Amino acid sequence: MARYRAAILMAGFAILCLVIHFYSGWKADINEAAMHGQSATFGDYFIEWIRDTFENLQSEFWQLAVQFALLAGFFEFMRVKAYEEDEEDMKQRLTRIEAKLDAQSGER
């Protein structure tokens, strides 16, 4: 359970935000309908709320997807560059070791 504490906390915050968003939107819809001399209907509000919520979530999802792709590409580029530098350094070290081994075998 402690392993998933952060995920549970984030899910709790997400649910709390959805509840607050729903409640405050419902109250605003009631007030707006009253200003026009009508009564608010829950079914109409719920459909509008679902549409608006998923529209916002879709936008956030695409933003995160693009950020993830850019960061993954950047990290891959950095990893390849670091690997190439490490590989060159390793070749130089092996060359020095081989030279020392040749020198030692020549002495015997």
N, C-alpha and C positions, 0 to 999 in steps of 0.2 A: 504494500500500500504506500509506503514511504517513497518507493521508487517512482510512483506516478503522481506524487503530490503536486508538482508544478502543472501537470496536464489537468488534474482535477481542479486546481485553483483557477486555471485559465478557463476551463469549461464553465465553472461556477460564475466567473465574471461575465462570460459571454451570455449565459442565460439571464443573469441579473440585468445586463444591458438590454437584452431583448424585451424583458418584462417591463422595464422602465420606459423603453421606447414605445412599446405597445400601449401602456397605460396613459402616458402623456399624449400620445397621438389620438387615442380614443377621447380623452377629455377635450383636446383641441377640436376634434370633429364634432363633438356635442355642442361646444360653444359656437363654432362656425354655423352649424345647422340652426341653432337658436337665433343667431343674428339674422338669418334669412327667413325666420318664421317657420322652420321645418323641424322635424325630429330626426335625429341621427339613427341610422339603421346599422346594427352590428354586422350583418352579413356583408353589406357594401363596404363598410370600413375594413373588415377583415381581408377581403379580396384586395383592396387597394394597399393595405399594409403589407401583405405578402408580396405583392408585385414590387412595391418600393424597396422592401427589405432585400429581396433577391437581386434586384437591379443594382443596389449598392454593393452587395456581396460579390456579384459578378465582376464589378469594376475593381474591387479590392483583390479578387482572385487573379485577375489578369495582371495587375500591377505586381503582385508577388511573383507570379510566374515569370514575368520579364526580368525582374530583379534576380530571381534564382538563376535564370539562364545566363545572365550577364556575369554574375558572381562565379558560377560554375565554370564558365569559359575563362574568366580571369584566373581563377585558381589553377585550372588545367594549364594555362599558358605559363604561369609562374612555376608550376611543378616541373614542366618540361624544361624550362630554362635552368632551373636549379639542378635537375638531373644531368643535363648536358655539362654544366660546370663541374659537378661532382665526378662525372665520367672522365673529363679531361684531367682533373686533379688526380684521379686514381691511376690513369695511364702514366702520368709523370712519376708518381710514387713507385709504380711497378718497374718503370725504366730504371730508376735509381736503385731499387732493390736488386734487379738483375745485374746491374753494373757492379754492385758490391759483391754479389755472389760470384760473378765471373772473376773479380779481383781476388777473392778469397780462394777460389779453386785454382787459380794461377799460382798462388803462393805455396801451395802444398806440393 
